[in-house]
Amino acid sequence: MEQPLVGVLMGSLSDLEVMRGCLDTLAKLGIPYEVDVSSAHRSPDKTARYAAAARERGLRVIVVGGGAAPRPTPRPPPPPAPPPPPGRGAGG
């Protein structure tokens, strides 16, 4: 087994579906990777230790993703942008 160059980090196993494309692409390109589950919200110390030791383990890149789990505090969308100011007319 080759030394992983990429760490793929997700907050929960339910994020695996969201990250499947990343894992498939890494495999297709022949890039060795490791997968870890660690939530920056639920276990920030574990996640920080993972990141801090990444270079020491030979990782060159950490890909973080997720979003399959419902968010506990959804935010409303931002207000629409104001319309642009009216133009000055032709040649103006």
PDB file with one MODEL, atoms N, CA, C and O in Angstrom:
MODEL        1
ATOM      1  N   MET A   1       0.850  -1.196   0.000  1.00  0.00           N
ATOM      2  CA  MET A   1       0.000   0.000   0.000  1.00  0.00           C
ATOM      3  C   MET A   1       0.888   1.250   0.000  1.00  0.00           C
ATOM      4  O   MET A   1       1.827   1.357   0.789  1.00  0.00           O
ATOM      5  N   GLU A   2       0.579   2.177  -0.885  1.00  0.00           N
ATOM      6  CA  GLU A   2       1.360   3.407  -0.999  1.00  0.00           C
ATOM      7  C   GLU A   2       1.052   4.370   0.136  1.00  0.00           C
ATOM      8  O   GLU A   2      -0.035   4.349   0.714  1.00  0.00           O
ATOM      9  N   GLN A   3       2.022   5.208   0.439  1.00  0.00           N
ATOM     10  CA  GLN A   3       1.845   6.256   1.430  1.00  0.00           C
ATOM     11  C   GLN A   3       0.804   7.253   0.914  1.00  0.00           C
ATOM     12  O   GLN A   3       0.957   7.772  -0.192  1.00  0.00           O
ATOM     13  N   PRO A   4      -0.251   7.534   1.689  1.00  0.00           N
ATOM     14  CA  PRO A   4      -1.259   8.500   1.230  1.00  0.00           C
ATOM     15  C   PRO A   4      -0.659   9.894   1.036  1.00  0.00           C
ATOM     16  O   PRO A   4       0.144  10.357   1.846  1.00  0.00           O
ATOM     17  N   LEU A   5      -1.057  10.540  -0.037  1.00  0.00           N
ATOM     18  CA  LEU A   5      -0.657  11.921  -0.306  1.00  0.00           C
ATOM     19  C   LEU A   5      -1.777  12.895   0.002  1.00  0.00           C
ATOM     20  O   LEU A   5      -1.540  14.082   0.228  1.00  0.00           O
ATOM     21  N   VAL A   6      -3.005  12.380   0.009  1.00  0.00           N
ATOM     22  CA  VAL A   6      -4.196  13.209   0.220  1.00  0.00           C
ATOM     23  C   VAL A   6      -4.971  12.661   1.406  1.00  0.00           C
ATOM     24  O   VAL A   6      -5.212  11.458   1.509  1.00  0.00           O
ATOM     25  N   GLY A   7      -5.355  13.556   2.292  1.00  0.00           N
ATOM     26  CA  GLY A   7      -6.258  13.201   3.381  1.00  0.00           C
ATOM     27  C   GLY A   7      -7.637  13.715   3.036  1.00  0.00           C
ATOM     28  O   GLY A   7      -7.805  14.892   2.716  1.00  0.00           O
ATOM     29  N   VAL A   8      -8.625  12.838   3.098  1.00  0.00           N
ATOM     30  CA  VAL A   8     -10.015  13.240   2.836  1.00  0.00           C
ATOM     31  C   VAL A   8     -10.726  13.204   4.176  1.00  0.00           C
ATOM     32  O   VAL A   8     -10.851  12.144   4.790  1.00  0.00           O
ATOM     33  N   LEU A   9     -11.186  14.345   4.624  1.00  0.00           N
ATOM     34  CA  LEU A   9     -11.766  14.496   5.945  1.00  0.00           C
ATOM     35  C   LEU A   9     -13.227  14.882   5.815  1.00  0.00           C
ATOM     36  O   LEU A   9     -13.574  15.804   5.076  1.00  0.00           O
ATOM     37  N   MET A  10     -14.075  14.177   6.532  1.00  0.00           N
ATOM     38  CA  MET A  10     -15.500  14.510   6.534  1.00  0.00           C
ATOM     39  C   MET A  10     -16.017  14.494   7.957  1.00  0.00           C
ATOM     40  O   MET A  10     -15.467  13.817   8.826  1.00  0.00           O
ATOM     41  N   GLY A  11     -17.070  15.239   8.185  1.00  0.00           N
ATOM     42  CA  GLY A  11     -17.600  15.396   9.534  1.00  0.00           C
ATOM     43  C   GLY A  11     -18.340  14.196  10.074  1.00  0.00           C
ATOM     44  O   GLY A  11     -18.400  14.002  11.288  1.00  0.00           O
ATOM     45  N   SER A  12     -18.909  13.382   9.193  1.00  0.00           N
ATOM     46  CA  SER A  12     -19.617  12.185   9.631  1.00  0.00           C
ATOM     47  C   SER A  12     -19.678  11.197   8.474  1.00  0.00           C
ATOM     48  O   SER A  12     -19.455  11.565   7.321  1.00  0.00           O
ATOM     49  N   LEU A  13     -19.978   9.949   8.789  1.00  0.00           N
ATOM     50  CA  LEU A  13     -20.080   8.940   7.738  1.00  0.00           C
ATOM     51  C   LEU A  13     -21.183   9.263   6.738  1.00  0.00           C
ATOM     52  O   LEU A  13     -21.123   8.838   5.584  1.00  0.00           O
ATOM     53  N   SER A  14     -22.183  10.008   7.178  1.00  0.00           N
ATOM     54  CA  SER A  14     -23.252  10.378   6.244  1.00  0.00           C
ATOM     55  C   SER A  14     -22.743  11.290   5.134  1.00  0.00           C
ATOM     56  O   SER A  14     -23.422  11.456   4.121  1.00  0.00           O
ATOM     57  N   ASP A  15     -21.563  11.884   5.302  1.00  0.00           N
ATOM     58  CA  ASP A  15     -20.969  12.738   4.272  1.00  0.00           C
ATOM     59  C   ASP A  15     -20.275  11.936   3.174  1.00  0.00           C
ATOM     60  O   ASP A  15     -19.849  12.498   2.165  1.00  0.00           O
ATOM     61  N   LEU A  16     -20.163  10.624   3.370  1.00  0.00           N
ATOM     62  CA  LEU A  16     -19.476   9.795   2.380  1.00  0.00           C
ATOM     63  C   LEU A  16     -20.118   9.917   1.001  1.00  0.00           C
ATOM     64  O   LEU A  16     -19.414   9.939  -0.008  1.00  0.00           O
ATOM     65  N   GLU A  17     -21.431   9.994   0.950  1.00  0.00           N
ATOM     66  CA  GLU A  17     -22.113  10.139  -0.347  1.00  0.00           C
ATOM     67  C   GLU A  17     -21.699  11.435  -1.034  1.00  0.00           C
ATOM     68  O   GLU A  17     -21.493  11.460  -2.248  1.00  0.00           O
ATOM     69  N   VAL A  18     -21.577  12.507  -0.260  1.00  0.00           N
ATOM     70  CA  VAL A  18     -21.181  13.807  -0.810  1.00  0.00           C
ATOM     71  C   VAL A  18     -19.739  13.757  -1.322  1.00  0.00           C
ATOM     72  O   VAL A  18     -19.409  14.393  -2.323  1.00  0.00           O
ATOM     73  N   MET A  19     -18.888  13.004  -0.635  1.00  0.00           N
ATOM     74  CA  MET A  19     -17.467  12.967  -0.964  1.00  0.00           C
ATOM     75  C   MET A  19     -17.105  11.853  -1.955  1.00  0.00           C
ATOM     76  O   MET A  19     -15.943  11.731  -2.343  1.00  0.00           O
ATOM     77  N   ARG A  20     -18.066  11.059  -2.359  1.00  0.00           N
ATOM     78  CA  ARG A  20     -17.802   9.918  -3.238  1.00  0.00           C
ATOM     79  C   ARG A  20     -17.097  10.343  -4.528  1.00  0.00           C
ATOM     80  O   ARG A  20     -16.179   9.658  -4.979  1.00  0.00           O
ATOM     81  N   GLY A  21     -17.506  11.446  -5.118  1.00  0.00           N
ATOM     82  CA  GLY A  21     -16.870  11.922  -6.351  1.00  0.00           C
ATOM     83  C   GLY A  21     -15.394  12.215  -6.158  1.00  0.00           C
ATOM     84  O   GLY A  21     -14.582  11.915  -7.034  1.00  0.00           O
ATOM     85  N   CYS A  22     -15.040  12.795  -5.027  1.00  0.00           N
ATOM     86  CA  CYS A  22     -13.640  13.077  -4.714  1.00  0.00           C
ATOM     87  C   CYS A  22     -12.859  11.771  -4.619  1.00  0.00           C
ATOM     88  O   CYS A  22     -11.790  11.640  -5.216  1.00  0.00           O
ATOM     89  N   LEU A  23     -13.385  10.811  -3.873  1.00  0.00           N
ATOM     90  CA  LEU A  23     -12.691   9.533  -3.689  1.00  0.00           C
ATOM     91  C   LEU A  23     -12.542   8.792  -5.012  1.00  0.00           C
ATOM     92  O   LEU A  23     -11.491   8.218  -5.298  1.00  0.00           O
ATOM     93  N   ASP A  24     -13.607   8.809  -5.820  1.00  0.00           N
ATOM     94  CA  ASP A  24     -13.546   8.143  -7.122  1.00  0.00           C
ATOM     95  C   ASP A  24     -12.502   8.781  -8.029  1.00  0.00           C
ATOM     96  O   ASP A  24     -11.776   8.081  -8.735  1.00  0.00           O
ATOM     97  N   THR A  25     -12.427  10.114  -8.010  1.00  0.00           N
ATOM     98  CA  THR A  25     -11.456  10.822  -8.849  1.00  0.00           C
ATOM     99  C   THR A  25     -10.025  10.524  -8.407  1.00  0.00           C
ATOM    100  O   THR A  25      -9.154  10.284  -9.243  1.00  0.00           O
ATOM    101  N   LEU A  26      -9.781  10.539  -7.103  1.00  0.00           N
ATOM    102  CA  LEU A  26      -8.442  10.219  -6.604  1.00  0.00           C
ATOM    103  C   LEU A  26      -8.041   8.802  -7.016  1.00  0.00           C
ATOM    104  O   LEU A  26      -6.912   8.571  -7.447  1.00  0.00           O
ATOM    105  N   ALA A  27      -8.969   7.863  -6.882  1.00  0.00           N
ATOM    106  CA  ALA A  27      -8.680   6.477  -7.263  1.00  0.00           C
ATOM    107  C   ALA A  27      -8.406   6.374  -8.761  1.00  0.00           C
ATOM    108  O   ALA A  27      -7.474   5.687  -9.179  1.00  0.00           O
ATOM    109  N   LYS A  28      -9.214   7.053  -9.564  1.00  0.00           N
ATOM    110  CA  LYS A  28      -9.050   7.008 -11.024  1.00  0.00           C
ATOM    111  C   LYS A  28      -7.686   7.568 -11.441  1.00  0.00           C
ATOM    112  O   LYS A  28      -7.069   7.073 -12.384  1.00  0.00           O
ATOM    113  N   LEU A  29      -7.222   8.602 -10.731  1.00  0.00           N
ATOM    114  CA  LEU A  29      -5.940   9.222 -11.041  1.00  0.00           C
ATOM    115  C   LEU A  29      -4.757   8.481 -10.403  1.00  0.00           C
ATOM    116  O   LEU A  29      -3.599   8.817 -10.652  1.00  0.00           O
ATOM    117  N   GLY A  30      -5.058   7.485  -9.590  1.00  0.00           N
ATOM    118  CA  GLY A  30      -3.999   6.715  -8.952  1.00  0.00           C
ATOM    119  C   GLY A  30      -3.299   7.456  -7.825  1.00  0.00           C
ATOM    120  O   GLY A  30      -2.138   7.181  -7.521  1.00  0.00           O
ATOM    121  N   ILE A  31      -4.001   8.392  -7.206  1.00  0.00           N
ATOM    122  CA  ILE A  31      -3.429   9.170  -6.114  1.00  0.00           C
ATOM    123  C   ILE A  31      -3.798   8.494  -4.797  1.00  0.00           C
ATOM    124  O   ILE A  31      -4.980   8.360  -4.479  1.00  0.00           O
ATOM    125  N   PRO A  32      -2.794   8.066  -4.026  1.00  0.00           N
ATOM    126  CA  PRO A  32      -3.102   7.401  -2.758  1.00  0.00           C
ATOM    127  C   PRO A  32      -3.701   8.393  -1.750  1.00  0.00           C
ATOM    128  O   PRO A  32      -3.250   9.532  -1.631  1.00  0.00           O
ATOM    129  N   TYR A  33      -4.722   7.930  -1.037  1.00  0.00           N
ATOM    130  CA  TYR A  33      -5.405   8.807  -0.084  1.00  0.00           C
ATOM    131  C   TYR A  33      -5.817   8.020   1.148  1.00  0.00           C
ATOM    132  O   TYR A  33      -5.851   6.789   1.152  1.00  0.00           O
ATOM    133  N   GLU A  34      -6.128   8.777   2.192  1.00  0.00           N
ATOM    134  CA  GLU A  34      -6.703   8.206   3.407  1.00  0.00           C
ATOM    135  C   GLU A  34      -7.996   8.955   3.698  1.00  0.00           C
ATOM    136  O   GLU A  34      -8.168  10.103   3.288  1.00  0.00           O
ATOM    137  N   VAL A  35      -8.886   8.305   4.399  1.00  0.00           N
ATOM    138  CA  VAL A  35     -10.169   8.906   4.758  1.00  0.00           C
ATOM    139  C   VAL A  35     -10.287   8.897   6.271  1.00  0.00           C
ATOM    140  O   VAL A  35      -9.991   7.894   6.921  1.00  0.00           O
ATOM    141  N   ASP A  36     -10.721  10.022   6.830  1.00  0.00           N
ATOM    142  CA  ASP A  36     -10.961  10.088   8.263  1.00  0.00           C
ATOM    143  C   ASP A  36     -12.273  10.822   8.492  1.00  0.00           C
ATOM    144  O   ASP A  36     -12.668  11.689   7.713  1.00  0.00           O
ATOM    145  N   VAL A  37     -12.934  10.455   9.572  1.00  0.00           N
ATOM    146  CA  VAL A  37     -14.176  11.119   9.966  1.00  0.00           C
ATOM    147  C   VAL A  37     -13.890  11.865  11.257  1.00  0.00           C
ATOM    148  O   VAL A  37     -13.560  11.258  12.276  1.00  0.00           O
ATOM    149  N   SER A  38     -14.018  13.175  11.209  1.00  0.00           N
ATOM    150  CA  SER A  38     -13.769  14.007  12.376  1.00  0.00           C
ATOM    151  C   SER A  38     -14.485  15.328  12.182  1.00  0.00           C
ATOM    152  O   SER A  38     -14.197  16.063  11.237  1.00  0.00           O
ATOM    153  N   SER A  39     -15.400  15.627  13.055  1.00  0.00           N
ATOM    154  CA  SER A  39     -16.180  16.853  12.943  1.00  0.00           C
ATOM    155  C   SER A  39     -15.473  18.006  13.647  1.00  0.00           C
ATOM    156  O   SER A  39     -15.150  17.919  14.832  1.00  0.00           O
ATOM    157  N   ALA A  40     -15.240  19.068  12.918  1.00  0.00           N
ATOM    158  CA  ALA A  40     -14.639  20.259  13.520  1.00  0.00           C
ATOM    159  C   ALA A  40     -15.583  20.888  14.544  1.00  0.00           C
ATOM    160  O   ALA A  40     -15.141  21.632  15.419  1.00  0.00           O
ATOM    161  N   HIS A  41     -16.872  20.595  14.440  1.00  0.00           N
ATOM    162  CA  HIS A  41     -17.857  21.141  15.381  1.00  0.00           C
ATOM    163  C   HIS A  41     -17.979  20.269  16.626  1.00  0.00           C
ATOM    164  O   HIS A  41     -18.009  20.779  17.746  1.00  0.00           O
ATOM    165  N   ARG A  42     -18.049  18.947  16.425  1.00  0.00           N
ATOM    166  CA  ARG A  42     -18.263  18.038  17.553  1.00  0.00           C
ATOM    167  C   ARG A  42     -16.962  17.587  18.216  1.00  0.00           C
ATOM    168  O   ARG A  42     -16.958  17.276  19.407  1.00  0.00           O
ATOM    169  N   SER A  43     -15.875  17.547  17.478  1.00  0.00           N
ATOM    170  CA  SER A  43     -14.590  17.110  18.049  1.00  0.00           C
ATOM    171  C   SER A  43     -13.447  17.962  17.492  1.00  0.00           C
ATOM    172  O   SER A  43     -12.588  17.463  16.765  1.00  0.00           O
ATOM    173  N   PRO A  44     -13.446  19.253  17.842  1.00  0.00           N
ATOM    174  CA  PRO A  44     -12.442  20.156  17.268  1.00  0.00           C
ATOM    175  C   PRO A  44     -10.999  19.769  17.615  1.00  0.00           C
ATOM    176  O   PRO A  44     -10.099  19.977  16.801  1.00  0.00           O
ATOM    177  N   ASP A  45     -10.766  19.214  18.796  1.00  0.00           N
ATOM    178  CA  ASP A  45      -9.399  18.839  19.166  1.00  0.00           C
ATOM    179  C   ASP A  45      -8.889  17.703  18.291  1.00  0.00           C
ATOM    180  O   ASP A  45      -7.741  17.729  17.847  1.00  0.00           O
ATOM    181  N   LYS A  46      -9.733  16.707  18.040  1.00  0.00           N
ATOM    182  CA  LYS A  46      -9.343  15.584  17.183  1.00  0.00           C
ATOM    183  C   LYS A  46      -9.037  16.078  15.773  1.00  0.00           C
ATOM    184  O   LYS A  46      -8.052  15.669  15.158  1.00  0.00           O
ATOM    185  N   THR A  47      -9.900  16.968  15.268  1.00  0.00           N
ATOM    186  CA  THR A  47      -9.712  17.501  13.921  1.00  0.00           C
ATOM    187  C   THR A  47      -8.421  18.309  13.833  1.00  0.00           C
ATOM    188  O   THR A  47      -7.693  18.215  12.845  1.00  0.00           O
ATOM    189  N   ALA A  48      -8.138  19.103  14.863  1.00  0.00           N
ATOM    190  CA  ALA A  48      -6.908  19.895  14.887  1.00  0.00           C
ATOM    191  C   ALA A  48      -5.677  18.984  14.933  1.00  0.00           C
ATOM    192  O   ALA A  48      -4.677  19.265  14.273  1.00  0.00           O
ATOM    193  N   ARG A  49      -5.742  17.904  15.701  1.00  0.00           N
ATOM    194  CA  ARG A  49      -4.610  16.962  15.758  1.00  0.00           C
ATOM    195  C   ARG A  49      -4.392  16.297  14.400  1.00  0.00           C
ATOM    196  O   ARG A  49      -3.252  16.105  13.976  1.00  0.00           O
ATOM    197  N   TYR A  50      -5.480  15.948  13.722  1.00  0.00           N
ATOM    198  CA  TYR A  50      -5.372  15.342  12.394  1.00  0.00           C
ATOM    199  C   TYR A  50      -4.622  16.286  11.453  1.00  0.00           C
ATOM    200  O   TYR A  50      -3.680  15.888  10.768  1.00  0.00           O
ATOM    201  N   ALA A  51      -5.059  17.535  11.436  1.00  0.00           N
ATOM    202  CA  ALA A  51      -4.439  18.514  10.537  1.00  0.00           C
ATOM    203  C   ALA A  51      -2.984  18.790  10.926  1.00  0.00           C
ATOM    204  O   ALA A  51      -2.119  18.906  10.059  1.00  0.00           O
ATOM    205  N   ALA A  52      -2.719  18.894  12.220  1.00  0.00           N
ATOM    206  CA  ALA A  52      -1.368  19.209  12.679  1.00  0.00           C
ATOM    207  C   ALA A  52      -0.369  18.106  12.328  1.00  0.00           C
ATOM    208  O   ALA A  52       0.802  18.390  12.079  1.00  0.00           O
ATOM    209  N   ALA A  53      -0.818  16.866  12.307  1.00  0.00           N
ATOM    210  CA  ALA A  53       0.079  15.743  12.034  1.00  0.00           C
ATOM    211  C   ALA A  53       0.094  15.344  10.561  1.00  0.00           C
ATOM    212  O   ALA A  53       0.789  14.398  10.191  1.00  0.00           O
ATOM    213  N   ALA A  54      -0.650  16.037   9.723  1.00  0.00           N
ATOM    214  CA  ALA A  54      -0.791  15.647   8.313  1.00  0.00           C
ATOM    215  C   ALA A  54       0.551  15.642   7.584  1.00  0.00           C
ATOM    216  O   ALA A  54       0.884  14.655   6.927  1.00  0.00           O
ATOM    217  N   ARG A  55       1.304  16.687   7.681  1.00  0.00           N
ATOM    218  CA  ARG A  55       2.592  16.783   6.976  1.00  0.00           C
ATOM    219  C   ARG A  55       3.538  15.687   7.455  1.00  0.00           C
ATOM    220  O   ARG A  55       4.230  15.059   6.655  1.00  0.00           O
ATOM    221  N   GLU A  56       3.560  15.465   8.762  1.00  0.00           N
ATOM    222  CA  GLU A  56       4.402  14.425   9.355  1.00  0.00           C
ATOM    223  C   GLU A  56       4.059  13.037   8.792  1.00  0.00           C
ATOM    224  O   GLU A  56       4.941  12.188   8.658  1.00  0.00           O
ATOM    225  N   ARG A  57       2.796  12.811   8.467  1.00  0.00           N
ATOM    226  CA  ARG A  57       2.361  11.533   7.899  1.00  0.00           C
ATOM    227  C   ARG A  57       2.577  11.477   6.389  1.00  0.00           C
ATOM    228  O   ARG A  57       2.309  10.450   5.766  1.00  0.00           O
ATOM    229  N   GLY A  58       3.058  12.569   5.794  1.00  0.00           N
ATOM    230  CA  GLY A  58       3.339  12.584   4.360  1.00  0.00           C
ATOM    231  C   GLY A  58       2.219  13.136   3.502  1.00  0.00           C
ATOM    232  O   GLY A  58       2.313  13.099   2.275  1.00  0.00           O
ATOM    233  N   LEU A  59       1.157  13.650   4.116  1.00  0.00           N
ATOM    234  CA  LEU A  59       0.060  14.215   3.319  1.00  0.00           C
ATOM    235  C   LEU A  59       0.505  15.534   2.699  1.00  0.00           C
ATOM    236  O   LEU A  59       1.199  16.333   3.328  1.00  0.00           O
ATOM    237  N   ARG A  60       0.095  15.740   1.470  1.00  0.00           N
ATOM    238  CA  ARG A  60       0.395  16.986   0.765  1.00  0.00           C
ATOM    239  C   ARG A  60      -0.830  17.879   0.676  1.00  0.00           C
ATOM    240  O   ARG A  60      -0.715  19.097   0.540  1.00  0.00           O
ATOM    241  N   VAL A  61      -2.023  17.253   0.757  1.00  0.00           N
ATOM    242  CA  VAL A  61      -3.289  17.973   0.599  1.00  0.00           C
ATOM    243  C   VAL A  61      -4.307  17.375   1.560  1.00  0.00           C
ATOM    244  O   VAL A  61      -4.330  16.164   1.777  1.00  0.00           O
ATOM    245  N   ILE A  62      -5.142  18.225   2.131  1.00  0.00           N
ATOM    246  CA  ILE A  62      -6.294  17.753   2.896  1.00  0.00           C
ATOM    247  C   ILE A  62      -7.542  18.298   2.201  1.00  0.00           C
ATOM    248  O   ILE A  62      -7.679  19.504   1.998  1.00  0.00           O
ATOM    249  N   VAL A  63      -8.437  17.397   1.843  1.00  0.00           N
ATOM    250  CA  VAL A  63      -9.711  17.779   1.241  1.00  0.00           C
ATOM    251  C   VAL A  63     -10.767  17.606   2.332  1.00  0.00           C
ATOM    252  O   VAL A  63     -10.897  16.531   2.917  1.00  0.00           O
ATOM    253  N   VAL A  64     -11.508  18.661   2.596  1.00  0.00           N
ATOM    254  CA  VAL A  64     -12.536  18.618   3.632  1.00  0.00           C
ATOM    255  C   VAL A  64     -13.873  18.872   2.968  1.00  0.00           C
ATOM    256  O   VAL A  64     -14.011  19.786   2.154  1.00  0.00           O
ATOM    257  N   GLY A  65     -14.843  18.069   3.315  1.00  0.00           N
ATOM    258  CA  GLY A  65     -16.154  18.268   2.721  1.00  0.00           C
ATOM    259  C   GLY A  65     -17.225  17.587   3.521  1.00  0.00           C
ATOM    260  O   GLY A  65     -16.966  16.884   4.498  1.00  0.00           O
ATOM    261  N   GLY A  66     -18.417  17.815   3.082  1.00  0.00           N
ATOM    262  CA  GLY A  66     -19.562  17.208   3.760  1.00  0.00           C
ATOM    263  C   GLY A  66     -20.825  17.934   3.367  1.00  0.00           C
ATOM    264  O   GLY A  66     -20.931  18.512   2.285  1.00  0.00           O
ATOM    265  N   GLY A  67     -21.751  17.889   4.248  1.00  0.00           N
ATOM    266  CA  GLY A  67     -22.998  18.582   3.997  1.00  0.00           C
ATOM    267  C   GLY A  67     -24.185  17.666   3.888  1.00  0.00           C
ATOM    268  O   GLY A  67     -25.299  18.136   3.652  1.00  0.00           O
ATOM    269  N   ALA A  68     -23.989  16.375   4.050  1.00  0.00           N
ATOM    270  CA  ALA A  68     -25.126  15.459   3.944  1.00  0.00           C
ATOM    271  C   ALA A  68     -26.026  15.550   5.165  1.00  0.00           C
ATOM    272  O   ALA A  68     -27.234  15.338   5.065  1.00  0.00           O
ATOM    273  N   ALA A  69     -25.446  15.866   6.319  1.00  0.00           N
ATOM    274  CA  ALA A  69     -26.237  15.961   7.542  1.00  0.00           C
ATOM    275  C   ALA A  69     -26.965  17.298   7.579  1.00  0.00           C
ATOM    276  O   ALA A  69     -26.439  18.298   7.092  1.00  0.00           O
ATOM    277  N   PRO A  70     -28.161  17.332   8.148  1.00  0.00           N
ATOM    278  CA  PRO A  70     -28.871  18.608   8.239  1.00  0.00           C
ATOM    279  C   PRO A  70     -28.115  19.574   9.147  1.00  0.00           C
ATOM    280  O   PRO A  70     -27.509  19.170  10.139  1.00  0.00           O
ATOM    281  N   ARG A  71     -28.160  20.822   8.801  1.00  0.00           N
ATOM    282  CA  ARG A  71     -27.471  21.827   9.599  1.00  0.00           C
ATOM    283  C   ARG A  71     -28.363  22.235  10.780  1.00  0.00           C
ATOM    284  O   ARG A  71     -29.569  22.424  10.623  1.00  0.00           O
ATOM    285  N   PRO A  72     -27.748  22.367  11.967  1.00  0.00           N
ATOM    286  CA  PRO A  72     -28.557  22.704  13.132  1.00  0.00           C
ATOM    287  C   PRO A  72     -29.077  24.136  13.118  1.00  0.00           C
ATOM    288  O   PRO A  72     -30.129  24.410  13.695  1.00  0.00           O
ATOM    289  N   THR A  73     -28.361  25.058  12.470  1.00  0.00           N
ATOM    290  CA  THR A  73     -28.800  26.452  12.450  1.00  0.00           C
ATOM    291  C   THR A  73     -28.732  27.001  11.033  1.00  0.00           C
ATOM    292  O   THR A  73     -27.801  27.731  10.693  1.00  0.00           O
ATOM    293  N   PRO A  74     -29.713  26.655  10.205  1.00  0.00           N
ATOM    294  CA  PRO A  74     -29.683  27.180   8.829  1.00  0.00           C
ATOM    295  C   PRO A  74     -29.812  28.697   8.827  1.00  0.00           C
ATOM    296  O   PRO A  74     -30.518  29.281   9.649  1.00  0.00           O
ATOM    297  N   ARG A  75     -29.121  29.311   7.895  1.00  0.00           N
ATOM    298  CA  ARG A  75     -29.193  30.763   7.769  1.00  0.00           C
ATOM    299  C   ARG A  75     -30.058  31.113   6.564  1.00  0.00           C
ATOM    300  O   ARG A  75     -30.067  30.393   5.565  1.00  0.00           O
ATOM    301  N   PRO A  76     -30.779  32.217   6.663  1.00  0.00           N
ATOM    302  CA  PRO A  76     -31.578  32.630   5.503  1.00  0.00           C
ATOM    303  C   PRO A  76     -30.651  33.132   4.400  1.00  0.00           C
ATOM    304  O   PRO A  76     -29.520  33.536   4.667  1.00  0.00           O
ATOM    305  N   PRO A  77     -31.131  33.105   3.171  1.00  0.00           N
ATOM    306  CA  PRO A  77     -30.304  33.621   2.068  1.00  0.00           C
ATOM    307  C   PRO A  77     -30.096  35.125   2.232  1.00  0.00           C
ATOM    308  O   PRO A  77     -30.905  35.799   2.870  1.00  0.00           O
ATOM    309  N   PRO A  78     -29.011  35.653   1.657  1.00  0.00           N
ATOM    310  CA  PRO A  78     -28.788  37.100   1.763  1.00  0.00           C
ATOM    311  C   PRO A  78     -29.860  37.860   0.990  1.00  0.00           C
ATOM    312  O   PRO A  78     -30.479  37.305   0.082  1.00  0.00           O
ATOM    313  N   PRO A  79     -30.083  39.118   1.340  1.00  0.00           N
ATOM    314  CA  PRO A  79     -31.078  39.901   0.600  1.00  0.00           C
ATOM    315  C   PRO A  79     -30.618  40.096  -0.848  1.00  0.00           C
ATOM    316  O   PRO A  79     -29.422  40.045  -1.137  1.00  0.00           O
ATOM    317  N   PRO A  80     -31.569  40.316  -1.746  1.00  0.00           N
ATOM    318  CA  PRO A  80     -31.175  40.523  -3.148  1.00  0.00           C
ATOM    319  C   PRO A  80     -30.338  41.793  -3.292  1.00  0.00           C
ATOM    320  O   PRO A  80     -30.488  42.741  -2.521  1.00  0.00           O
ATOM    321  N   ALA A  81     -29.475  41.794  -4.268  1.00  0.00           N
ATOM    322  CA  ALA A  81     -28.637  42.962  -4.534  1.00  0.00           C
ATOM    323  C   ALA A  81     -29.515  44.089  -5.070  1.00  0.00           C
ATOM    324  O   ALA A  81     -30.497  43.832  -5.766  1.00  0.00           O
ATOM    325  N   PRO A  82     -29.166  45.332  -4.749  1.00  0.00           N
ATOM    326  CA  PRO A  82     -29.955  46.459  -5.282  1.00  0.00           C
ATOM    327  C   PRO A  82     -29.760  46.552  -6.794  1.00  0.00           C
ATOM    328  O   PRO A  82     -28.739  46.114  -7.324  1.00  0.00           O
ATOM    329  N   PRO A  83     -30.742  47.121  -7.477  1.00  0.00           N
ATOM    330  CA  PRO A  83     -30.602  47.250  -8.935  1.00  0.00           C
ATOM    331  C   PRO A  83     -29.471  48.217  -9.272  1.00  0.00           C
ATOM    332  O   PRO A  83     -29.159  49.109  -8.483  1.00  0.00           O
ATOM    333  N   PRO A  84     -28.865  48.045 -10.427  1.00  0.00           N
ATOM    334  CA  PRO A  84     -27.796  48.978 -10.817  1.00  0.00           C
ATOM    335  C   PRO A  84     -28.375  50.359 -11.055  1.00  0.00           C
ATOM    336  O   PRO A  84     -29.560  50.486 -11.364  1.00  0.00           O
ATOM    337  N   PRO A  85     -27.558  51.399 -10.916  1.00  0.00           N
ATOM    338  CA  PRO A  85     -28.070  52.752 -11.168  1.00  0.00           C
ATOM    339  C   PRO A  85     -28.450  52.903 -12.639  1.00  0.00           C
ATOM    340  O   PRO A  85     -27.885  52.234 -13.505  1.00  0.00           O
ATOM    341  N   PRO A  86     -29.395  53.772 -12.910  1.00  0.00           N
ATOM    342  CA  PRO A  86     -29.803  53.961 -14.297  1.00  0.00           C
ATOM    343  C   PRO A  86     -28.642  54.505 -15.130  1.00  0.00           C
ATOM    344  O   PRO A  86     -27.807  55.266 -14.641  1.00  0.00           O
ATOM    345  N   GLY A  87     -28.612  54.096 -16.397  1.00  0.00           N
ATOM    346  CA  GLY A  87     -27.562  54.562 -17.300  1.00  0.00           C
ATOM    347  C   GLY A  87     -27.727  56.032 -17.644  1.00  0.00           C
ATOM    348  O   GLY A  87     -28.767  56.637 -17.385  1.00  0.00           O
ATOM    349  N   ARG A  88     -26.690  56.586 -18.226  1.00  0.00           N
ATOM    350  CA  ARG A  88     -26.724  58.014 -18.579  1.00  0.00           C
ATOM    351  C   ARG A  88     -27.185  58.226 -20.005  1.00  0.00           C
ATOM    352  O   ARG A  88     -27.258  59.363 -20.473  1.00  0.00           O
ATOM    353  N   GLY A  89     -27.493  57.159 -20.693  1.00  0.00           N
ATOM    354  CA  GLY A  89     -27.941  57.331 -22.065  1.00  0.00           C
ATOM    355  C   GLY A  89     -26.804  57.157 -23.034  1.00  0.00           C
ATOM    356  O   GLY A  89     -25.659  56.959 -22.627  1.00  0.00           O
ATOM    357  N   ALA A  90     -27.106  57.229 -24.302  1.00  0.00           N
ATOM    358  CA  ALA A  90     -26.111  57.007 -25.359  1.00  0.00           C
ATOM    359  C   ALA A  90     -25.086  58.140 -25.340  1.00  0.00           C
ATOM    360  O   ALA A  90     -25.428  59.322 -25.282  1.00  0.00           O
ATOM    361  N   GLY A  91     -23.817  57.732 -25.390  1.00  0.00           N
ATOM    362  CA  GLY A  91     -22.747  58.718 -25.495  1.00  0.00           C
ATOM    363  C   GLY A  91     -22.467  59.465 -24.220  1.00  0.00           C
ATOM    364  O   GLY A  91     -21.623  60.361 -24.206  1.00  0.00           O
ATOM    365  N   GLY A  92     -23.154  59.123 -23.138  1.00  0.00           N
ATOM    366  CA  GLY A  92     -23.049  59.927 -21.968  1.00  0.00           C
ATOM    367  C   GLY A  92     -22.133  59.529 -20.953  1.00  0.00           C
ATOM    368  O   GLY A  92     -22.017  60.202 -19.928  1.00  0.00           O
TER     369      GLY A  92
ENDMDL
END
